[in-house]
Amino acid sequence: MAYLELKNVSMTYGRGANATEVLSNINLTIEEGEFVAIVGFTGSGKTTLVNLINGLLKPTSGEVLFKGEPVVDTSHERGVIFQNYSLLPWLTVGQNVHMAVKEAFPKASKKEINARVEEYVAMVNLSPAINKRPKELSGGMRQRVSVARALAMNPEMIIMDEPLGALDALTRGNLQDEILKIWSKDKRTALLITNDVDEGIYMADRIIPLKPGPNATLGPEFNINIERPRDKTELNDNLEYKKTRNAIIEYLMGIGEERKSASKKIYELPELTPKSFVA
Protein backbone atom coordinates (compact mmCIF):
# COMPACT_ATOMS: atom_id res chain seq x y z
CA MET A 1 0.00 0.00 0.00
CA ALA A 2 1.37 3.42 -1.00
CA TYR A 3 1.85 5.95 1.79
CA LEU A 4 0.28 8.71 -0.32
CA GLU A 5 -1.80 8.02 -3.40
CA LEU A 6 -3.70 10.24 -5.81
CA LYS A 7 -6.13 8.38 -8.05
CA ASN A 8 -7.44 10.10 -11.19
CA VAL A 9 -7.59 13.45 -9.36
CA SER A 10 -8.99 16.44 -11.20
CA MET A 11 -9.68 19.94 -9.87
CA THR A 12 -11.96 22.50 -11.49
CA TYR A 13 -12.55 26.08 -10.40
CA GLY A 14 -15.75 27.91 -11.36
CA ARG A 15 -18.94 26.60 -12.89
CA GLY A 16 -20.59 26.36 -16.27
CA ALA A 17 -19.04 28.54 -18.95
CA ASN A 18 -16.60 29.94 -16.36
CA ALA A 19 -15.26 26.53 -15.31
CA THR A 20 -11.51 25.96 -15.62
CA GLU A 21 -10.00 22.54 -15.04
CA VAL A 22 -6.67 23.33 -13.38
CA LEU A 23 -5.55 19.74 -12.75
CA SER A 24 -6.61 16.77 -14.84
CA ASN A 25 -6.26 13.04 -14.18
CA ILE A 26 -3.43 13.23 -11.64
CA ASN A 27 -2.09 9.82 -10.64
CA LEU A 28 0.70 9.69 -8.07
CA THR A 29 2.04 7.21 -5.52
CA ILE A 30 4.66 7.97 -2.87
CA GLU A 31 6.10 5.25 -0.65
CA GLU A 32 6.91 5.68 3.04
CA GLY A 33 10.28 7.37 3.53
CA GLU A 34 10.53 8.61 -0.06
CA PHE A 35 11.57 12.14 -0.96
CA VAL A 36 9.74 13.15 -4.14
CA ALA A 37 9.99 16.46 -5.99
CA ILE A 38 7.42 17.85 -8.41
CA VAL A 39 8.73 20.50 -10.79
CA GLY A 40 6.67 22.71 -13.03
CA PHE A 41 6.09 26.10 -14.53
CA THR A 42 4.62 29.01 -12.61
CA GLY A 43 0.83 28.81 -12.74
CA SER A 44 0.72 25.11 -13.57
CA GLY A 45 -1.31 24.21 -10.48
CA LYS A 46 1.44 23.14 -8.07
CA THR A 47 -0.07 24.92 -5.05
CA THR A 48 -3.51 23.52 -5.87
CA LEU A 49 -1.94 20.06 -5.82
CA VAL A 50 -0.43 20.76 -2.37
CA ASN A 51 -3.78 21.96 -1.02
CA LEU A 52 -5.47 18.78 -2.26
CA ILE A 53 -2.87 16.58 -0.56
CA ASN A 54 -3.10 18.57 2.67
CA GLY A 55 -6.89 18.48 2.74
CA LEU A 56 -7.44 22.22 2.25
CA LEU A 57 -9.25 21.46 -1.00
CA LYS A 58 -11.39 18.55 -2.14
CA PRO A 59 -10.90 17.25 -5.68
CA THR A 60 -13.68 17.70 -8.21
CA SER A 61 -13.18 14.06 -9.11
CA GLY A 62 -10.88 11.24 -8.03
CA GLU A 63 -9.53 10.68 -4.55
CA VAL A 64 -6.51 11.43 -2.38
CA LEU A 65 -5.46 8.66 0.01
CA PHE A 66 -3.05 8.92 2.93
CA LYS A 67 -2.04 5.57 4.44
CA GLY A 68 -4.99 4.04 2.62
CA GLU A 69 -7.60 6.43 4.04
CA PRO A 70 -9.29 9.28 2.11
CA VAL A 71 -7.99 12.76 2.90
CA VAL A 72 -11.03 14.76 4.01
CA ASP A 73 -9.45 17.52 6.11
CA THR A 74 -6.14 18.92 7.30
CA SER A 75 -4.14 16.81 9.75
CA HIS A 76 -1.05 17.11 11.96
CA GLU A 77 0.18 13.97 10.20
CA ARG A 78 0.90 16.09 7.12
CA GLY A 79 3.02 19.12 7.96
CA VAL A 80 3.23 21.92 5.39
CA ILE A 81 6.09 24.38 4.92
CA PHE A 82 4.52 27.26 3.00
CA GLN A 83 6.14 29.53 0.46
CA ASN A 84 5.12 32.72 2.27
CA TYR A 85 6.17 31.69 5.84
CA SER A 86 2.60 32.21 7.23
CA LEU A 87 3.87 33.39 10.62
CA LEU A 88 1.71 35.36 13.06
CA PRO A 89 3.43 38.77 13.20
CA TRP A 90 2.42 39.56 16.80
CA LEU A 91 4.04 36.38 18.15
CA THR A 92 7.73 35.74 18.71
CA VAL A 93 9.69 32.91 17.09
CA GLY A 94 9.15 30.73 20.15
CA GLN A 95 5.47 31.60 20.41
CA ASN A 96 4.83 30.78 16.72
CA VAL A 97 6.35 27.33 17.21
CA HIS A 98 4.72 26.93 20.66
CA MET A 99 1.24 27.48 19.23
CA ALA A 100 1.73 24.68 16.69
CA VAL A 101 3.21 22.27 19.24
CA LYS A 102 0.38 22.89 21.69
CA GLU A 103 -2.16 22.20 18.95
CA ALA A 104 -0.41 18.97 17.92
CA PHE A 105 0.17 17.72 21.49
CA PRO A 106 -2.82 18.95 23.55
CA LYS A 107 -2.11 16.53 26.42
CA ALA A 108 1.57 17.42 26.78
CA SER A 109 2.68 19.30 29.88
CA LYS A 110 3.91 22.89 29.73
CA LYS A 111 7.44 21.66 30.41
CA GLU A 112 7.28 19.12 27.57
CA ILE A 113 5.92 21.70 25.14
CA ASN A 114 8.58 24.28 26.03
CA ALA A 115 11.32 21.67 25.69
CA ARG A 116 10.05 20.70 22.24
CA VAL A 117 9.87 24.34 21.13
CA GLU A 118 13.45 24.96 22.27
CA GLU A 119 14.66 21.77 20.57
CA TYR A 120 13.27 22.64 17.15
CA VAL A 121 14.19 26.32 17.31
CA ALA A 122 17.73 25.19 18.08
CA MET A 123 17.57 22.68 15.23
CA VAL A 124 17.22 25.53 12.73
CA ASN A 125 19.86 27.63 14.55
CA LEU A 126 17.47 30.31 15.80
CA SER A 127 17.91 30.03 19.58
CA PRO A 128 19.37 33.58 19.85
CA ALA A 129 16.26 34.91 18.07
CA ILE A 130 13.64 32.90 19.98
CA ASN A 131 12.13 36.06 21.52
CA LYS A 132 12.14 38.12 18.32
CA ARG A 133 9.06 38.81 16.20
CA PRO A 134 8.92 38.12 12.44
CA LYS A 135 9.47 41.78 11.49
CA GLU A 136 12.86 41.62 13.23
CA LEU A 137 13.97 38.62 11.14
CA SER A 138 15.41 38.27 7.67
CA GLY A 139 13.54 36.27 5.01
CA GLY A 140 15.77 33.26 5.57
CA MET A 141 15.22 33.35 9.32
CA ARG A 142 11.45 33.55 8.86
CA GLN A 143 11.55 30.52 6.61
CA ARG A 144 13.58 28.63 9.22
CA VAL A 145 10.84 29.43 11.75
CA SER A 146 8.34 27.96 9.29
CA VAL A 147 10.48 24.82 8.97
CA ALA A 148 10.82 24.50 12.77
CA ARG A 149 7.09 24.96 13.28
CA ALA A 150 6.15 22.29 10.73
CA LEU A 151 8.66 19.74 12.02
CA ALA A 152 7.95 20.38 15.71
CA MET A 153 4.46 18.99 15.16
CA ASN A 154 6.11 15.64 14.36
CA PRO A 155 4.31 15.11 11.02
CA GLU A 156 4.52 11.74 9.33
CA MET A 157 4.83 13.50 5.99
CA ILE A 158 6.48 16.84 5.17
CA ILE A 159 4.93 18.82 2.30
CA MET A 160 6.95 21.77 1.01
CA ASP A 161 5.30 24.29 -1.32
CA GLU A 162 8.24 26.11 -2.96
CA PRO A 163 9.52 27.03 0.51
CA LEU A 164 12.86 28.42 -0.64
CA GLY A 165 11.89 30.22 -3.84
CA ALA A 166 12.05 33.76 -2.46
CA LEU A 167 15.42 33.39 -0.72
CA ASP A 168 18.88 34.43 -1.84
CA ALA A 169 21.15 31.70 -3.20
CA LEU A 170 23.28 31.33 -0.04
CA THR A 171 20.30 31.14 2.35
CA ARG A 172 18.49 28.80 -0.02
CA GLY A 173 21.47 26.45 -0.15
CA ASN A 174 21.87 26.44 3.63
CA LEU A 175 18.18 25.66 4.18
CA GLN A 176 18.27 22.86 1.59
CA ASP A 177 21.03 21.25 3.65
CA GLU A 178 19.15 21.78 6.94
CA ILE A 179 15.96 20.22 5.56
CA LEU A 180 17.91 17.24 4.20
CA LYS A 181 19.71 16.83 7.52
CA ILE A 182 16.42 16.76 9.39
CA TRP A 183 14.81 14.43 6.81
CA SER A 184 17.73 11.98 6.90
CA LYS A 185 17.43 11.53 10.69
CA ASP A 186 14.23 9.51 10.51
CA LYS A 187 13.40 9.46 6.77
CA ARG A 188 9.97 11.02 7.05
CA THR A 189 8.10 10.93 3.76
CA ALA A 190 8.66 14.22 1.93
CA LEU A 191 7.11 16.00 -1.05
CA LEU A 192 8.85 19.07 -2.46
CA ILE A 193 7.12 21.39 -4.91
CA THR A 194 9.68 23.46 -6.79
CA ASN A 195 10.43 25.17 -10.09
CA ASP A 196 14.17 24.58 -9.66
CA VAL A 197 15.42 21.41 -11.37
CA ASP A 198 18.80 21.54 -9.59
CA GLU A 199 17.09 21.77 -6.21
CA GLY A 200 14.95 18.74 -7.05
CA ILE A 201 17.94 16.67 -8.14
CA TYR A 202 19.94 17.62 -5.06
CA MET A 203 17.17 16.82 -2.58
CA ALA A 204 14.85 14.17 -4.01
CA ASP A 205 14.80 10.46 -4.83
CA ARG A 206 12.78 11.10 -7.96
CA ILE A 207 11.41 14.08 -9.89
CA ILE A 208 8.03 14.26 -11.61
CA PRO A 209 7.25 17.21 -13.92
CA LEU A 210 3.83 18.84 -13.81
CA LYS A 211 2.73 19.84 -17.29
CA PRO A 212 1.46 23.42 -17.76
CA GLY A 213 -2.21 24.10 -17.15
CA PRO A 214 -5.05 24.39 -17.67
CA ASN A 215 -5.73 20.64 -17.59
CA ALA A 216 -2.28 20.13 -16.04
CA THR A 217 -1.22 16.57 -15.48
CA LEU A 218 1.92 14.75 -14.38
CA GLY A 219 4.61 13.79 -16.86
CA PRO A 220 7.09 10.89 -16.74
CA GLU A 221 9.13 10.42 -13.58
CA PHE A 222 12.91 10.73 -13.46
CA ASN A 223 14.77 8.64 -10.88
CA ILE A 224 17.75 10.32 -9.21
CA ASN A 225 20.38 7.57 -9.09
CA ILE A 226 22.93 9.55 -7.09
CA GLU A 227 24.11 8.29 -3.71
CA ARG A 228 23.42 10.24 -0.53
CA PRO A 229 24.69 12.36 1.06
CA ARG A 230 25.15 14.53 -2.02
CA ASP A 231 27.80 17.20 -2.37
CA LYS A 232 26.80 20.22 -4.46
CA THR A 233 30.34 20.93 -5.61
CA GLU A 234 30.84 17.32 -6.72
CA LEU A 235 27.51 17.17 -8.57
CA ASN A 236 28.85 19.40 -11.34
CA ASP A 237 31.29 16.63 -12.31
CA ASN A 238 28.84 13.79 -11.76
CA LEU A 239 27.87 12.16 -15.09
CA GLU A 240 24.56 10.84 -13.71
CA TYR A 241 23.68 14.35 -12.51
CA LYS A 242 24.40 15.86 -15.94
CA LYS A 243 22.45 13.13 -17.72
CA THR A 244 19.41 13.48 -15.45
CA ARG A 245 19.47 17.27 -15.45
CA ASN A 246 19.67 17.45 -19.25
CA ALA A 247 16.83 14.96 -19.66
CA ILE A 248 14.51 16.89 -17.31
CA ILE A 249 15.32 20.29 -18.82
CA GLU A 250 14.86 18.98 -22.37
CA TYR A 251 11.48 17.56 -21.37
CA LEU A 252 10.37 20.83 -19.75
CA MET A 253 11.56 22.86 -22.72
CA GLY A 254 9.66 20.55 -25.03
CA ILE A 255 6.34 20.91 -23.23
CA GLY A 256 7.02 24.65 -22.93
CA GLU A 257 7.26 24.90 -26.72
CA GLU A 258 4.09 22.85 -27.08
CA ARG A 259 2.35 25.28 -24.75
CA LYS A 260 3.47 28.26 -26.85
CA SER A 261 2.33 26.63 -30.09
CA ALA A 262 -1.06 25.73 -28.63
CA SER A 263 -1.62 29.28 -27.40
CA LYS A 264 -0.93 30.89 -30.78
CA LYS A 265 -4.10 32.04 -32.56
CA ILE A 266 -4.33 32.53 -36.30
CA TYR A 267 -6.44 35.45 -37.35
CA GLU A 268 -7.78 35.87 -40.87
CA LEU A 269 -7.58 39.46 -42.01
CA PRO A 270 -10.19 40.86 -44.33
CA GLU A 271 -9.15 41.84 -47.83
CA LEU A 272 -8.74 45.59 -47.84
CA THR A 273 -8.27 47.92 -50.72
CA PRO A 274 -6.28 51.07 -49.94
CA LYS A 275 -8.23 54.24 -50.38
CA SER A 276 -6.68 56.75 -52.76
CA PHE A 277 -7.08 60.46 -52.26
CA VAL A 278 -6.84 63.00 -55.06
CA ALA A 279 -5.32 66.32 -54.09
RAJO-V638430 format. One record per backbone hydrogen bond with DSSP energy under -0.5 kcal/mol. NH is the residue of the N-H (numbers start at 1). CO is the residue of the C=O. E is the energy in kcal/mol with one decimal. If there is no record, write none. Layout:
# RAJO-V638430
NH|CO|E / NH|CO|E
This chain:
# RAJO-V638430
3|30|-1.3 / 4|30|-2.1 / 5|65|-2.7 / 6|28|-2.9 / 7|5|-0.5 / 7|63|-2.8 / 8|6|-0.6 / 9|26|-2.4 / 10|61|-2.2 / 11|23|-2.2 / 13|20|-2.7 / 18|15|-2.0 / 19|16|-1.6 / 20|13|-3.0 / 22|11|-2.0 / 22|20|-0.9 / 23|11|-1.5 / 24|216|-3.3 / 26|9|-2.9 / 27|25|-0.5 / 28|6|-1.8 / 30|4|-2.6 / 34|31|-2.0 / 36|34|-0.5 / 36|190|-2.6 / 37|206|-2.5 / 38|192|-2.9 / 39|37|-0.5 / 39|208|-1.2 / 40|194|-1.0 / 41|210|-0.6 / 44|41|-1.6 / 49|45|-2.0 / 50|46|-1.9 / 51|47|-2.5 / 52|48|-1.8 / 53|49|-2.0 / 54|50|-2.4 / 55|51|-0.6 / 56|51|-1.8 / 57|51|-1.8 / 60|10|-1.7 / 61|10|-1.6 / 63|7|-1.7 / 65|5|-3.4 / 66|69|-3.1 / 67|3|-3.5 / 69|66|-1.6 / 71|64|-2.8 / 72|70|-0.7 / 78|75|-1.4 / 79|77|-0.6 / 79|157|-2.5 / 81|159|-2.8 / 82|80|-0.7 / 85|82|-0.8 / 86|84|-2.8 / 89|87|-0.7 / 91|88|-1.7 / 93|132|-2.1 / 94|130|-2.8 / 96|92|-2.5 / 97|93|-1.9 / 98|94|-2.8 / 99|95|-2.3 / 100|96|-1.1 / 101|97|-2.3 / 102|98|-2.7 / 103|99|-1.6 / 104|100|-2.1 / 105|101|-2.5 / 108|105|-1.6 / 113|109|-2.5 / 114|110|-2.5 / 115|111|-2.1 / 116|112|-2.0 / 117|113|-2.5 / 118|114|-2.4 / 119|115|-2.0 / 120|116|-2.2 / 121|117|-2.3 / 122|118|-2.0 / 123|119|-1.6 / 124|120|-1.1 / 125|122|-1.9 / 126|121|-2.4 / 129|126|-1.4 / 130|127|-1.6 / 132|129|-2.0 / 134|91|-0.7 / 136|133|-2.3 / 137|134|-1.9 / 142|138|-2.2 / 143|139|-2.0 / 144|140|-1.7 / 145|141|-1.8 / 146|142|-2.0 / 147|143|-2.1 / 148|144|-2.7 / 149|145|-2.8 / 150|146|-2.0 / 151|147|-2.4 / 152|148|-2.3 / 153|149|-0.6 / 153|150|-0.6 / 154|151|-2.0 / 155|150|-0.6 / 156|77|-1.4 / 157|77|-2.2 / 158|189|-2.9 / 159|79|-3.4 / 159|157|-0.5 / 160|158|-0.5 / 160|191|-3.1 / 161|81|-2.2 / 161|159|-0.6 / 162|160|-1.1 / 162|193|-1.9 / 165|162|-1.0 / 167|164|-1.5 / 172|168|-2.8 / 173|169|-2.4 / 174|170|-2.2 / 175|171|-2.4 / 176|172|-2.2 / 177|173|-1.8 / 178|174|-2.0 / 179|175|-2.8 / 180|176|-2.2 / 181|177|-2.3 / 182|178|-2.3 / 183|179|-2.7 / 184|180|-2.7 / 185|181|-0.7 / 185|182|-0.7 / 186|182|-0.7 / 186|183|-0.6 / 187|183|-2.1 / 188|183|-0.6 / 189|156|-1.2 / 190|34|-3.0 / 191|158|-2.6 / 192|36|-3.0 / 193|160|-3.2 / 193|191|-0.5 / 194|38|-2.5 / 194|192|-0.5 / 197|195|-0.7 / 200|196|-2.0 / 201|197|-2.4 / 202|198|-2.3 / 203|199|-1.9 / 204|200|-2.7 / 205|35|-4.1 / 206|35|-1.1 / 207|222|-2.8 / 208|37|-2.6 / 209|220|-0.8 / 210|39|-3.0 / 211|209|-0.6 / 211|217|-2.9 / 215|21|-3.5 / 216|22|-2.3 / 219|209|-3.0 / 222|207|-3.1 / 223|221|-0.5 / 224|205|-2.8 / 225|223|-1.0 / 226|224|-1.3 / 232|230|-0.6 / 235|231|-1.7 / 236|232|-0.8 / 237|234|-1.3 / 238|235|-1.7 / 239|237|-0.6 / 242|238|-2.2 / 243|239|-2.5 / 244|240|-2.6 / 245|241|-2.9 / 246|242|-2.5 / 247|243|-1.9 / 248|244|-2.3 / 249|245|-2.6 / 250|246|-2.5 / 251|247|-1.9 / 252|248|-2.6 / 253|249|-2.8 / 254|250|-2.1 / 255|251|-2.3 / 256|252|-1.9 / 257|253|-2.1 / 258|254|-1.9 / 259|255|-1.9 / 260|256|-1.9 / 261|257|-2.5 / 262|258|-2.4 / 263|259|-1.4 / 264|260|-0.7 / 264|261|-0.7 / 267|265|-0.6 / 269|267|-0.6 / 272|270|-0.6 / 274|272|-0.6 / 279|277|-0.6
